Amino acid sequence: IHRTRRRAADEHPGLDTVAIATPNLDDDGAGGPDHAQIGTAGTFRFGRLRMFNALGSELLHLPLQMQAQYWNNNVFAANIDDGCTTIATSGIGLGISLQNGGTTAITPSGTLSLSSGAAGFKLTKPGAGKSGRVDLTVDLALRPYLRGKWGGASYNQDPSARATFGAYKGSEGWIYMREVY
């Protein structure tokens, strides 16, 4: 079984087709079609992988999230049934723009496995005075069915996110500040 993304209309993501290889239905060799079942009943969903932006101190590791989502005929919702998708951290590109020669890396390295449709990882802290941003992009060349329509005309774009170190540091002149919600 393989899944293809042939779209009748990009404006309506619910229109997705699934291609299944034609089985040989002549199980007994008598020359006529027999009843055959291909696997067990399953649910096929039109989906995408989403990455979320993050910001925080340059003195701490910065947690990031990615989530498998599916179209529920209204909005993209979290696909909590996805527990098998894996993403290699080597396939996540980092566009680093940090001050004073700051560097960062993805931790843990290796493979991220989605659990209940989500996976988390961290960017290592760049250190004091090394604020800036890191643009992340997941290469989904081997999983094109998880690409999304991220500002383009088609569902053919890899997900991306921006991580910002050193944001919202605040004024050094404050002794105490409280926000009321």
C-alpha positions in Angstrom: 0.0 0.0 0.0 1.3 3.4 -0.8 -0.2 6.9 -0.4 -0.1 9.5 -3.2 -1.1 13.1 -3.1 -3.2 13.8 -6.2 -5.3 16.9 -5.5 -8.5 17.7 -7.3 -8.4 21.2 -5.9 -5.7 22.8 -3.7 -8.3 25.0 -2.1 -10.0 22.0 -0.6 -7.5 19.9 1.3 -10.1 17.2 2.1 -9.9 16.0 -1.5 -7.1 13.4 -1.3 -6.8 10.1 -3.0 -5.1 6.9 -2.0 -3.6 4.5 -4.5 -3.4 0.8 -3.6 -1.7 -1.7 -5.8 -4.1 -4.0 -7.6 -4.0 -7.4 -5.9 -4.2 -10.8 -7.7 -7.8 -11.8 -6.8 -7.4 -15.3 -8.2 -6.3 -16.9 -5.0 -7.2 -20.5 -5.8 -5.7 -20.5 -9.3 -9.1 -21.5 -10.9 -9.1 -18.5 -13.3 -11.8 -16.5 -11.6 -11.8 -13.7 -9.1 -11.9 -14.7 -5.4 -12.6 -12.7 -2.4 -9.4 -11.2 -0.9 -8.8 -8.7 1.9 -5.9 -6.3 1.8 -4.8 -5.8 5.4 -7.3 -4.7 8.1 -9.6 -1.8 8.0 -7.7 1.5 8.3 -8.2 5.2 8.3 -6.4 7.3 5.7 -6.0 11.0 6.4 -4.8 14.0 4.5 -2.1 15.5 6.7 1.0 17.7 7.2 3.9 18.1 9.6 3.9 21.4 11.5 6.8 23.0 13.4 6.2 25.7 16.1 8.3 28.9 16.7 10.0 29.3 20.0 11.8 32.0 21.9 13.8 32.2 25.1 17.0 33.1 26.9 20.4 32.5 25.3 21.5 31.1 28.7 19.1 28.1 28.5 18.4 25.2 26.0 15.4 26.2 23.9 12.6 23.5 23.5 10.9 23.2 20.1 7.9 21.1 19.0 6.7 19.5 15.8 3.3 18.0 15.3 1.5 15.7 12.8 -1.8 17.2 11.8 -4.7 16.1 9.7 -7.6 17.9 7.9 -10.8 17.2 9.7 -13.0 18.9 7.1 -12.8 22.2 8.9 -9.2 22.9 10.3 -5.9 21.0 10.6 -6.0 19.2 14.0 -3.4 17.3 16.0 -3.1 13.7 14.7 -2.8 12.0 18.1 -3.0 8.6 16.4 0.4 9.1 14.7 2.9 7.1 16.7 5.1 5.8 13.9 6.4 8.8 12.0 10.1 9.4 12.4 12.2 12.4 11.5 16.0 12.3 11.3 17.6 15.3 13.0 20.2 15.3 10.3 17.3 16.3 8.0 16.5 19.4 9.9 18.4 22.4 8.4 19.6 25.2 10.6 20.0 28.7 9.3 22.0 30.2 12.2 22.1 34.0 12.7 23.5 34.5 16.2 25.6 37.4 17.5 29.2 37.2 18.6 29.9 33.8 17.0 27.2 31.9 18.8 26.4 28.4 17.8 23.7 25.9 18.6 22.8 22.3 17.7 19.9 20.0 17.9 19.7 17.7 20.9 19.1 14.8 21.1 20.7 13.9 17.7 19.6 10.9 15.7 15.9 10.2 15.1 12.9 11.9 16.5 9.8 9.6 16.9 6.4 11.1 17.1 4.3 9.9 20.0 0.6 10.8 20.1 1.4 12.9 17.0 4.1 15.1 18.5 7.9 15.2 19.0 10.0 17.6 21.0 13.7 18.5 20.8 16.0 21.3 21.9 18.5 23.7 20.6 21.5 23.9 22.8 22.1 27.3 24.5 24.5 29.6 22.6 25.7 31.4 25.7 25.7 34.9 27.2 25.7 37.7 24.7 25.0 35.4 21.8 21.4 36.2 21.0 19.8 36.0 17.6 17.7 33.6 15.6 17.8 30.2 14.1 15.6 29.2 11.1 14.8 25.5 11.0 13.4 23.6 8.0 12.6 19.9 7.9 13.5 18.2 4.7 10.5 16.0 3.8 11.8 14.7 0.4 11.3 11.1 1.6 7.8 12.0 3.0 6.3 14.4 0.6 2.8 13.6 1.9 3.7 15.5 5.1 4.4 18.8 3.3 2.1 21.7 3.7 0.8 24.8 2.0 3.0 27.2 3.9 2.3 30.5 2.1 2.5 29.0 -1.4 0.0 27.8 -4.0 0.4 24.0 -3.4 1.0 21.5 -0.6 4.6 21.0 -1.6 6.5 23.0 1.0 8.6 21.7 3.9 7.6 23.0 7.3 9.8 25.6 9.0 10.0 27.5 12.3 12.1 30.3 13.8 13.8 29.9 17.2 14.9 33.2 18.8 17.5 33.3 21.6 17.6 36.4 23.9 14.1 37.7 23.2 12.1 39.6 25.9 15.1 40.1 28.2 13.5 43.2 29.7 15.0 46.3 31.2 17.8 46.0 33.7 16.2 48.9 35.6 13.2 46.8 36.8 13.4 45.3 40.3 9.9 43.6 40.2 7.3 43.4 37.4 4.0 41.6 37.5 1.6 41.0 34.6 -2.1 40.8 35.4 -4.2 38.5 33.2 
